[in-house]
Amino acid sequence: MALTLYGSSYSRSLRVLWMLKELDLPFEHIPLEWQECGKNADYLAINPTGTIPTLVDDGFVLAESLAINLHLARRYGRLWPAAEQDQALCWQWSLWAVASMEASYIQWADHTLWLAPEARDPAQAAAATEALQRPLARLEQALKGQPWLLGHDFSVADLNVAGCINGLRRFDLTAYPTMADWLNRCLDRPAYRAATQLP
Ligand SMILES: N[C@@H](CCC(=O)N[C@@H](CS)C(=O)NCC(=O)O)C(=O)O
């Protein structure tokens, strides 16, 4: 088994680094930066899309951070539920995170945290804050009465959703206490902390 992960932790690659740390498998990490990946000819030969992350697993090349995590969970048998319907819920939550939350999250983070202060637009931050209310309410509802999205066990569903919105620890989550507690428990995991220490 040989695993190589391309992508710096200062990017969506952090989600996969987190998963790799949860799996506790040896892997080679090539911390390519997002500013460079689209221009690097060697990397474009591996992933013509020119985005990070990319995983190479025994010669098999796979892109898309959440697809990589689903593949890793299933192949290496960790954070992957046994029941077929629970596996389907892992796909559901992963696709939901990207389709229903990630764009608004990025807009909010851009105009609150990431862009230089002079480039931030308060109107865009406010619009993103508004757009996040519905998916946040969905998570609050889903987590009522159970610690993790699938019930009793932390799974790739939690990792993929939390990995898409990790910066929301700095969002006003007062109205979503159950979701806020879940996000803190996800991001307090040793594997997440270890991943954030990587380049
Ligand atoms: N949906 C993809 C998005 C990948 C993506 O856009 N990654 C960014 C870094 S976070 C990137 O590579 N940007 C460089 C570019 O678009 O040229 C995933 O989740 O892996």
The ligand as an SDF file (V2000), in Angstrom:
LIG
                    3D

 20 19  0  0  0  0  0  0  0  0999 V2000
  -14.3280   20.4370   -5.2780 N   0  0  0  0  0  0  0  0  0  0  0  0
  -12.8870   20.3490   -5.2310 C   0  0  0  0  0  0  0  0  0  0  0  0
  -12.3210   21.7640   -5.1990 C   0  0  0  0  0  0  0  0  0  0  0  0
  -10.8020   21.7660   -5.3260 C   0  0  0  0  0  0  0  0  0  0  0  0
  -10.2800   23.1980   -5.3360 C   0  0  0  0  0  0  0  0  0  0  0  0
  -10.8470   24.1100   -5.9690 O   0  0  0  0  0  0  0  0  0  0  0  0
   -9.1690   23.3990   -4.6190 N   0  0  0  0  0  0  0  0  0  0  0  0
   -8.5630   24.7090   -4.5730 C   0  0  0  0  0  0  0  0  0  0  0  0
   -7.7790   24.8770   -3.2980 C   0  0  0  0  0  0  0  0  0  0  0  0
   -8.8160   24.8350   -1.8680 S   0  0  0  0  0  0  0  0  0  0  0  0
   -7.6030   24.8600   -5.7270 C   0  0  0  0  0  0  0  0  0  0  0  0
   -6.9260   23.9200   -6.0580 O   0  0  0  0  0  0  0  0  0  0  0  0
   -7.5130   26.0610   -6.2960 N   0  0  0  0  0  0  0  0  0  0  0  0
   -6.5690   26.3320   -7.3360 C   0  0  0  0  0  0  0  0  0  0  0  0
   -7.1950   26.6670   -8.6490 C   0  0  0  0  0  0  0  0  0  0  0  0
   -8.4350   26.6140   -8.7650 O   0  0  0  0  0  0  0  0  0  0  0  0
   -6.4240   26.9960   -9.5570 O   0  0  0  0  0  0  0  0  0  0  0  0
  -12.4580   19.5360   -3.9990 C   0  0  0  0  0  0  0  0  0  0  0  0
  -13.2220   19.5260   -3.0120 O   0  0  0  0  0  0  0  0  0  0  0  0
  -11.4010   18.8910   -4.0140 O   0  0  0  0  0  0  0  0  0  0  0  0
  1  2  1  0
  2  3  1  0
  2 18  1  0
  3  4  1  0
  4  5  1  0
  5  6  2  0
  5  7  1  0
  7  8  1  0
  8  9  1  0
  8 11  1  0
  9 10  1  0
 11 12  2  0
 11 13  1  0
 13 14  1  0
 14 15  1  0
 15 16  2  0
 15 17  1  0
 18 19  2  0
 18 20  1  0
M  END
$$$$
